[in-house]
Amino acid sequence: MRKFYYIGAMLALPLTMEAQSAIDAYRFSQPDMKGTARYMGMGGAFGALGGDLSSISSNPAGLGVYRRGEVGITMNLDLQSATSETQGYKNTQNQTKFPLNNVGGVVSFNLYNKVMPNLNLAFTYNRAASFNARYSGSVPRLYNSLTNYIAGVTNTEGATVADVTATDKFDPYNPNDGGYAAPWLSILGYNSYFITPAGDNDQPDWMGQWNSNTSGSGVFDVLTSGGVDEYNIAVGGNFANKLFWGVDFGIMNLNYNMTSIWGEHLENATVDNTDRLSNTSADWTMANYYSASGTGYNVKLGLIYRPIQELRLGLSFASPTWYSINESYLARTNFNYKDISIPGMMQNDAVTNGGQWGTNSYNFRTPWKLAVSAAGVIGRNLIVSADFEWQKYDKMRFYDGGGSFYDYGYDDDYYPDWDYPWYDAPGAMRKASPRIYNSDPWYATNKDIETYYKSTTTIRVGAEYRITPRFSVRLGYAHTSSPVRKEAKDGSTLIYTSGTMTNYRMDNSTDYITCGLGYNFNNFYIDGAFVHKRLGSEYHAYTPDPANPQIPSPTSKLTLSNNQIILSAGFRF
């Protein structure tokens, strides 16, 4: 008889497990456009202009443009909308946020020198990225089940019944025998009756709930929050009012939270009913809770050259951000099986790790960026500006901070030859070899990054027209190409996720349409902007099987829209 209870005694030592994936890498590196109202109103096209508190973090040479000091603050009203569309069914979620976009100051020192007239220092805070999103929806017709995906994972791993079963002396989440650690997803699936062993318990053929007569529907709900806060310390100046330069040291603070729920209603599902299989209706949900926080640093270098008064050319380079990240995770299931009677089953839920959060620490490197810019000053009233930026998302990397212990049961994609055998040779990868021969625990994950992601290009254009000496109007547009390779989008490659978190998102291109107003009164200024952001994406409950493309995994088309109202105020001295 299957044992359902979970061992209560926990190890005193903290859990440290490798739980990251290529999907996590993009979550931490996804781009955004945040800043002052003037910066946003011109679509962020400030690489060759400068003289703005936000431009310092994009091209620090903009700091060299300052001739006097400045302090300013920017607030943002963010109206978010997310629409999912699946098989003709639509669902929309709305939420409102009120974040702080930017605050900072510049101090300018007059050197009374024609070669270097000014030397400027800046201290600024920027909300570099926001992770706030909420989307949910329904999948009216399923063609497979997450339970069968879990069974495939378990078969590939070669886990036995004993490997996933808790006893008075054995905890599968924290095996104390120094041996094999089964995937957390398999253990949770077994405790939730999602998967059933057939045949020999020492070499079982694991089965999910979906069979040839099964039908069903699915639901999902995803809530993410947090962001990346950037603290900048910059120095800049200019040579003979022709060549402007800047160096910026950025300290980054990352905070990411996700609650993800996937549920299925199945008819004629195969469920283990006390050592015999029954076909019944099954209703269940699996909720994943994930949190990551970390600090990092980067360096930015920039130049702006003004050959003539009417033309300015910009060049900037941003190093990767090197993060040290701590994460925690937990998963819980709730299930109801009609007409199933399982002796000893006193509850209808299961939780990973006895309800204790798993934890992990690791280092991560974001991609670097290179940008070129140009701006034209036409007369005294019109400025036109454009930026072109290149970013290498396939160069994101996880790496070891030293002295870590990894629970390969949580994230079991650690293969010495990096030849994923799922669907090609089920059961071929046995449980002993993958943890012995490869000394780099991030080898497979970093290979996944190269497989899923590619370089992106961002084009930003903006214009400002001064109607009167005090009043200006602005327009802007920005477009960032998709970071995802075609093979990862169209289902022709497997997508590996972390632990029990099987769902993921694949983003398409992002567009911004912006406008703004500005008013100056002596040394004071106030700017306003409206920004519309649109991002197309696709939600996947779990990875499609390239070997069986006729059986699609549950997906939903997402449209994520943000309408932002931005207000800046400042004082120049």
PyMOL commands that set and color helices and strands:
alter all, ss='L'
color gray80, all
select helices_A, chain A and resi 22-29+37-41+55-58+60-65+146-157+161-164+184-191+352-355+393-395+433-435+443-452+486-489
alter helices_A, ss='H'
color red, helices_A
select strands_A, chain A and resi 70-86+89-97+100-110+118-130+133-139+196-198+205-207+215-239+243-272+277-308+311-318+322-337+349-351+358-365+369-378+382-392+397-399+455-466+471-480+504-521+524-540+555-572
alter strands_A, ss='S'
color yellow, strands_A
deselect
rebuild
show_as cartoon
